[in-house]
Amino acid sequence: MLKIRLRRIGSNKRPVYRVVVSDARRTPTSAVLEEVGFYGPRNEPAELRLDRERIEYWVGRGAQLSDTVRTLLKRAS
């Protein structure tokens, strides 16, 4: 099963995340199929870039959104 979730790439105490499509059975740090967004919560205001077209494509292919990504999508609209 595919999952659209956050992958942390920031250093200690400075989190930055990529929104990625990956296999739900693997760890969030394993290989990803595609990067579909970026989230920087420490910026003022928080930086959020999402490729909605690609997210809709993957959801149409059966990928599920994590709770956090679902919340970010609602906030972005």
N, CA, C and O atoms as CSV, one atom per row, in Angstrom:
chain,resi,resn,atom,element,x,y,z
A,1,MET,N,N,0.838,-1.167,0.000
A,1,MET,CA,C,0.000,0.000,0.000
A,1,MET,C,C,0.894,1.245,0.000
A,1,MET,O,O,1.925,1.277,0.671
A,2,LEU,N,N,0.499,2.237,-0.738
A,2,LEU,CA,C,1.241,3.495,-0.821
A,2,LEU,C,C,0.709,4.497,0.194
A,2,LEU,O,O,-0.478,4.502,0.520
A,3,LYS,N,N,1.601,5.337,0.683
A,3,LYS,CA,C,1.232,6.338,1.663
A,3,LYS,C,C,1.907,7.649,1.301
A,3,LYS,O,O,3.075,7.670,0.914
A,4,ILE,N,N,1.164,8.743,1.431
A,4,ILE,CA,C,1.725,10.082,1.241
A,4,ILE,C,C,1.943,10.639,2.637
A,4,ILE,O,O,0.989,10.854,3.386
A,5,ARG,N,N,3.207,10.870,2.985
A,5,ARG,CA,C,3.544,11.260,4.348
A,5,ARG,C,C,4.738,12.205,4.369
A,5,ARG,O,O,5.346,12.491,3.337
A,6,LEU,N,N,5.060,12.685,5.570
A,6,LEU,CA,C,6.183,13.600,5.737
A,6,LEU,C,C,7.470,12.822,5.968
A,6,LEU,O,O,7.475,11.760,6.590
A,7,ARG,N,N,8.565,13.382,5.449
A,7,ARG,CA,C,9.888,12.812,5.666
A,7,ARG,C,C,10.781,13.936,6.177
A,7,ARG,O,O,10.986,14.937,5.491
A,8,ARG,N,N,11.303,13.766,7.368
A,8,ARG,CA,C,12.108,14.820,7.984
A,8,ARG,C,C,13.503,14.867,7.357
A,8,ARG,O,O,14.169,13.843,7.207
A,9,ILE,N,N,13.929,16.088,6.992
A,9,ILE,CA,C,15.264,16.258,6.428
A,9,ILE,C,C,16.054,17.324,7.169
A,9,ILE,O,O,17.210,17.572,6.827
A,10,GLY,N,N,15.470,17.953,8.162
A,10,GLY,CA,C,16.146,19.031,8.876
A,10,GLY,C,C,17.135,18.529,9.904
A,10,GLY,O,O,17.149,17.346,10.244
A,11,SER,N,N,17.968,19.438,10.399
A,11,SER,CA,C,18.943,19.100,11.425
A,11,SER,C,C,18.274,19.132,12.804
A,11,SER,O,O,17.067,19.349,12.919
A,12,ASN,N,N,19.071,18.913,13.832
A,12,ASN,CA,C,18.543,18.904,15.195
A,12,ASN,C,C,17.881,20.237,15.535
A,12,ASN,O,O,18.459,21.304,15.327
A,13,LYS,N,N,16.678,20.156,16.052
A,13,LYS,CA,C,15.885,21.309,16.492
A,13,LYS,C,C,15.557,22.299,15.384
A,13,LYS,O,O,15.144,23.422,15.675
A,14,ARG,N,N,15.729,21.918,14.126
A,14,ARG,CA,C,15.364,22.763,12.983
A,14,ARG,C,C,14.668,21.892,11.945
A,14,ARG,O,O,15.226,21.637,10.878
A,15,PRO,N,N,13.453,21.431,12.244
A,15,PRO,CA,C,12.788,20.491,11.341
A,15,PRO,C,C,12.363,21.120,10.020
A,15,PRO,O,O,11.861,22.243,9.974
A,16,VAL,N,N,12.576,20.374,8.962
A,16,VAL,CA,C,12.108,20.686,7.618
A,16,VAL,C,C,11.647,19.352,7.056
A,16,VAL,O,O,12.291,18.328,7.280
A,17,TYR,N,N,10.545,19.356,6.333
A,17,TYR,CA,C,9.976,18.100,5.873
A,17,TYR,C,C,9.737,18.122,4.364
A,17,TYR,O,O,9.469,19.173,3.782
A,18,ARG,N,N,9.837,16.960,3.748
A,18,ARG,CA,C,9.400,16.761,2.378
A,18,ARG,C,C,8.142,15.915,2.426
A,18,ARG,O,O,8.028,15.009,3.251
A,19,VAL,N,N,7.206,16.208,1.550
A,19,VAL,CA,C,6.006,15.380,1.425
A,19,VAL,C,C,6.324,14.364,0.340
A,19,VAL,O,O,6.599,14.735,-0.801
A,20,VAL,N,N,6.287,13.085,0.689
A,20,VAL,CA,C,6.737,12.037,-0.218
A,20,VAL,C,C,5.680,10.941,-0.360
A,20,VAL,O,O,4.819,10.759,0.500
A,21,VAL,N,N,5.779,10.220,-1.476
A,21,VAL,CA,C,4.971,9.035,-1.720
A,21,VAL,C,C,5.896,7.845,-1.540
A,21,VAL,O,O,6.921,7.739,-2.213
A,22,SER,N,N,5.530,6.944,-0.626
A,22,SER,CA,C,6.384,5.783,-0.374
A,22,SER,C,C,5.529,4.588,0.024
A,22,SER,O,O,4.326,4.714,0.252
A,23,ASP,N,N,6.170,3.434,0.101
A,23,ASP,CA,C,5.507,2.212,0.516
A,23,ASP,C,C,5.245,2.291,2.017
A,23,ASP,O,O,6.166,2.568,2.785
A,24,ALA,N,N,4.024,2.057,2.443
A,24,ALA,CA,C,3.651,2.179,3.850
A,24,ALA,C,C,4.338,1.141,4.722
A,24,ALA,O,O,4.465,1.345,5.929
A,25,ARG,N,N,4.781,0.043,4.147
A,25,ARG,CA,C,5.405,-1.020,4.939
A,25,ARG,C,C,6.866,-0.724,5.258
A,25,ARG,O,O,7.472,-1.419,6.073
A,26,ARG,N,N,7.427,0.282,4.637
A,26,ARG,CA,C,8.833,0.636,4.877
A,26,ARG,C,C,8.927,1.841,5.812
A,26,ARG,O,O,7.931,2.515,6.074
A,27,THR,N,N,10.116,2.097,6.305
A,27,THR,CA,C,10.309,3.236,7.202
A,27,THR,C,C,10.217,4.536,6.410
A,27,THR,O,O,10.436,4.536,5.199
A,28,PRO,N,N,9.897,5.639,7.077
A,28,PRO,CA,C,9.807,6.920,6.371
A,28,PRO,C,C,11.128,7.383,5.757
A,28,PRO,O,O,11.121,8.241,4.875
A,29,THR,N,N,12.248,6.840,6.198
A,29,THR,CA,C,13.545,7.249,5.653
A,29,THR,C,C,14.012,6.375,4.496
A,29,THR,O,O,15.083,6.617,3.939
A,30,SER,N,N,13.234,5.370,4.126
A,30,SER,CA,C,13.621,4.499,3.012
A,30,SER,C,C,13.375,5.195,1.680
A,30,SER,O,O,12.922,6.339,1.646
A,31,ALA,N,N,13.673,4.510,0.591
A,31,ALA,CA,C,13.516,5.082,-0.748
A,31,ALA,C,C,12.068,5.506,-0.994
A,31,ALA,O,O,11.133,4.874,-0.503
A,32,VAL,N,N,11.898,6.573,-1.752
A,32,VAL,CA,C,10.564,7.098,-2.045
A,32,VAL,C,C,10.287,6.981,-3.536
A,32,VAL,O,O,11.210,6.914,-4.347
A,33,LEU,N,N,9.010,6.957,-3.887
A,33,LEU,CA,C,8.623,6.924,-5.284
A,33,LEU,C,C,8.676,8.319,-5.908
A,33,LEU,O,O,9.117,8.491,-7.044
A,34,GLU,N,N,8.216,9.313,-5.137
A,34,GLU,CA,C,8.197,10.686,-5.661
A,34,GLU,C,C,8.067,11.673,-4.511
A,34,GLU,O,O,7.411,11.395,-3.508
A,35,GLU,N,N,8.699,12.826,-4.670
A,35,GLU,CA,C,8.528,13.930,-3.736
A,35,GLU,C,C,7.472,14.855,-4.307
A,35,GLU,O,O,7.593,15.311,-5.444
A,36,VAL,N,N,6.435,15.138,-3.529
A,36,VAL,CA,C,5.316,15.927,-4.039
A,36,VAL,C,C,5.101,17.229,-3.270
A,36,VAL,O,O,4.110,17.924,-3.493
A,37,GLY,N,N,6.024,17.561,-2.368
A,37,GLY,CA,C,5.845,18.809,-1.644
A,37,GLY,C,C,6.950,19.073,-0.641
A,37,GLY,O,O,7.878,18.281,-0.475
A,38,PHE,N,N,6.819,20.215,0.025
A,38,PHE,CA,C,7.799,20.682,0.998
A,38,PHE,C,C,7.057,21.407,2.106
A,38,PHE,O,O,6.083,22.111,1.841
A,39,TYR,N,N,7.511,21.240,3.364
A,39,TYR,CA,C,6.900,21.915,4.505
A,39,TYR,C,C,7.988,22.395,5.443
A,39,TYR,O,O,8.755,21.590,5.972
A,40,GLY,N,N,8.061,23.687,5.653
A,40,GLY,CA,C,9.013,24.290,6.578
A,40,GLY,C,C,8.262,24.980,7.703
A,40,GLY,O,O,7.903,26.150,7.569
A,41,PRO,N,N,8.014,24.283,8.818
A,41,PRO,CA,C,7.186,24.845,9.886
A,41,PRO,C,C,7.850,25.963,10.678
A,41,PRO,O,O,7.150,26.726,11.344
A,42,ARG,N,N,9.174,26.088,10.632
A,42,ARG,CA,C,9.859,27.092,11.455
A,42,ARG,C,C,9.940,28.450,10.776
A,42,ARG,O,O,10.260,29.444,11.429
A,43,ASN,N,N,9.660,28.514,9.494
A,43,ASN,CA,C,9.653,29.810,8.806
A,43,ASN,C,C,8.464,30.625,9.279
A,43,ASN,O,O,7.479,30.065,9.760
A,44,GLU,N,N,8.545,31.927,9.150
A,44,GLU,CA,C,7.453,32.789,9.581
A,44,GLU,C,C,6.944,33.571,8.390
A,44,GLU,O,O,7.646,34.489,7.968
A,45,PRO,N,N,5.806,33.300,7.817
A,45,PRO,CA,C,4.880,32.204,8.143
A,45,PRO,C,C,5.411,30.869,7.628
A,45,PRO,O,O,6.340,30.828,6.822
A,46,ALA,N,N,4.817,29.790,8.098
A,46,ALA,CA,C,5.268,28.453,7.709
A,46,ALA,C,C,5.206,28.296,6.189
A,46,ALA,O,O,4.225,28.678,5.550
A,47,GLU,N,N,6.263,27.730,5.630
A,47,GLU,CA,C,6.350,27.554,4.177
A,47,GLU,C,C,5.752,26.202,3.801
A,47,GLU,O,O,6.129,25.169,4.354
A,48,LEU,N,N,4.824,26.222,2.862
A,48,LEU,CA,C,4.161,24.995,2.428
A,48,LEU,C,C,3.994,25.024,0.921
A,48,LEU,O,O,3.306,25.894,0.386
A,49,ARG,N,N,4.622,24.076,0.233
A,49,ARG,CA,C,4.489,23.944,-1.223
A,49,ARG,C,C,4.038,22.525,-1.513
A,49,ARG,O,O,4.713,21.564,-1.143
A,50,LEU,N,N,2.900,22.394,-2.172
A,50,LEU,CA,C,2.364,21.080,-2.508
A,50,LEU,C,C,2.034,21.024,-3.993
A,50,LEU,O,O,1.489,21.981,-4.543
A,51,ASP,N,N,2.355,19.925,-4.638
A,51,ASP,CA,C,1.990,19.695,-6.030
A,51,ASP,C,C,0.663,18.932,-6.019
A,51,ASP,O,O,0.638,17.702,-6.042
A,52,ARG,N,N,-0.434,19.687,-5.985
A,52,ARG,CA,C,-1.768,19.076,-5.857
A,52,ARG,C,C,-2.085,18.109,-7.000
A,52,ARG,O,O,-2.744,17.092,-6.788
A,53,GLU,N,N,-1.626,18.419,-8.184
A,53,GLU,CA,C,-1.895,17.551,-9.335
A,53,GLU,C,C,-1.291,16.163,-9.122
A,53,GLU,O,O,-1.943,15.151,-9.378
A,54,ARG,N,N,-0.046,16.120,-8.654
A,54,ARG,CA,C,0.611,14.831,-8.413
A,54,ARG,C,C,0.001,14.111,-7.208
A,54,ARG,O,O,-0.107,12.884,-7.207
A,55,ILE,N,N,-0.396,14.871,-6.182
A,55,ILE,CA,C,-1.045,14.238,-5.027
A,55,ILE,C,C,-2.359,13.596,-5.452
A,55,ILE,O,O,-2.656,12.472,-5.047
A,56,GLU,N,N,-3.150,14.296,-6.266
A,56,GLU,CA,C,-4.403,13.721,-6.762
A,56,GLU,C,C,-4.136,12.496,-7.628
A,56,GLU,O,O,-4.894,11.527,-7.580
A,57,TYR,N,N,-3.075,12.528,-8.413
A,57,TYR,CA,C,-2.704,11.377,-9.240
A,57,TYR,C,C,-2.446,10.153,-8.358
A,57,TYR,O,O,-2.975,9.072,-8.617
A,58,TRP,N,N,-1.628,10.331,-7.314
A,58,TRP,CA,C,-1.292,9.200,-6.453
A,58,TRP,C,C,-2.482,8.723,-5.634
A,58,TRP,O,O,-2.621,7.523,-5.397
A,59,VAL,N,N,-3.338,9.632,-5.198
A,59,VAL,CA,C,-4.542,9.222,-4.472
A,59,VAL,C,C,-5.445,8.419,-5.399
A,59,VAL,O,O,-6.078,7.453,-4.971
A,60,GLY,N,N,-5.505,8.811,-6.654
A,60,GLY,CA,C,-6.271,8.056,-7.638
A,60,GLY,C,C,-5.706,6.667,-7.878
A,60,GLY,O,O,-6.439,5.766,-8.286
A,61,ARG,N,N,-4.421,6.480,-7.634
A,61,ARG,CA,C,-3.760,5.183,-7.780
A,61,ARG,C,C,-3.837,4.352,-6.504
A,61,ARG,O,O,-3.297,3.247,-6.454
A,62,GLY,N,N,-4.508,4.876,-5.463
A,62,GLY,CA,C,-4.700,4.104,-4.244
A,62,GLY,C,C,-3.858,4.529,-3.060
A,62,GLY,O,O,-3.923,3.889,-2.010
A,63,ALA,N,N,-3.070,5.585,-3.188
A,63,ALA,CA,C,-2.262,6.052,-2.058
A,63,ALA,C,C,-3.157,6.690,-1.008
A,63,ALA,O,O,-4.158,7.328,-1.333
A,64,GLN,N,N,-2.788,6.513,0.247
A,64,GLN,CA,C,-3.533,7.113,1.346
A,64,GLN,C,C,-2.723,8.244,1.950
A,64,GLN,O,O,-1.495,8.174,2.015
A,65,LEU,N,N,-3.411,9.287,2.392
A,65,LEU,CA,C,-2.761,10.429,3.021
A,65,LEU,C,C,-2.580,10.160,4.504
A,65,LEU,O,O,-3.465,9.597,5.148
A,66,SER,N,N,-1.430,10.563,5.053
A,66,SER,CA,C,-1.276,10.497,6.502
A,66,SER,C,C,-2.142,11.601,7.108
A,66,SER,O,O,-2.556,12.524,6.408
A,67,ASP,N,N,-2.412,11.505,8.394
A,67,ASP,CA,C,-3.253,12.507,9.058
A,67,ASP,C,C,-2.645,13.901,8.951
A,67,ASP,O,O,-3.364,14.878,8.735
A,68,THR,N,N,-1.338,13.998,9.100
A,68,THR,CA,C,-0.668,15.299,9.035
A,68,THR,C,C,-0.742,15.899,7.636
A,68,THR,O,O,-1.005,17.092,7.489
A,69,VAL,N,N,-0.516,15.095,6.622
A,69,VAL,CA,C,-0.584,15.595,5.246
A,69,VAL,C,C,-2.007,16.018,4.908
A,69,VAL,O,O,-2.209,17.019,4.220
A,70,ARG,N,N,-2.983,15.274,5.381
A,70,ARG,CA,C,-4.391,15.642,5.153
A,70,ARG,C,C,-4.676,17.016,5.764
A,70,ARG,O,O,-5.352,17.840,5.147
A,71,THR,N,N,-4.165,17.264,6.973
A,71,THR,CA,C,-4.342,18.555,7.640
A,71,THR,C,C,-3.658,19.675,6.872
A,71,THR,O,O,-4.211,20.766,6.732
A,72,LEU,N,N,-2.442,19.405,6.369
A,72,LEU,CA,C,-1.726,20.413,5.584
A,72,LEU,C,C,-2.457,20.746,4.289
A,72,LEU,O,O,-2.483,21.905,3.877
A,73,LEU,N,N,-3.048,19.749,3.646
A,73,LEU,CA,C,-3.817,19.993,2.416
A,73,LEU,C,C,-5.011,20.884,2.699
A,73,LEU,O,O,-5.312,21.789,1.920
A,74,LYS,N,N,-5.693,20.636,3.805
A,74,LYS,CA,C,-6.845,21.487,4.170
A,74,LYS,C,C,-6.402,22.908,4.455
A,74,LYS,O,O,-7.085,23.863,4.084
A,75,ARG,N,N,-5.258,23.051,5.114
A,75,ARG,CA,C,-4.755,24.376,5.456
A,75,ARG,C,C,-4.338,25.149,4.202
A,75,ARG,O,O,-4.487,26.369,4.145
A,76,ALA,N,N,-3.822,24.445,3.210
A,76,ALA,CA,C,-3.338,25.088,1.990
A,76,ALA,C,C,-4.453,25.566,1.076
A,76,ALA,O,O,-4.232,26.442,0.240
A,77,SER,N,N,-5.645,25.006,1.220
A,77,SER,CA,C,-6.729,25.405,0.301
A,77,SER,C,C,-7.490,26.612,0.765
A,77,SER,O,O,-8.422,27.051,0.091
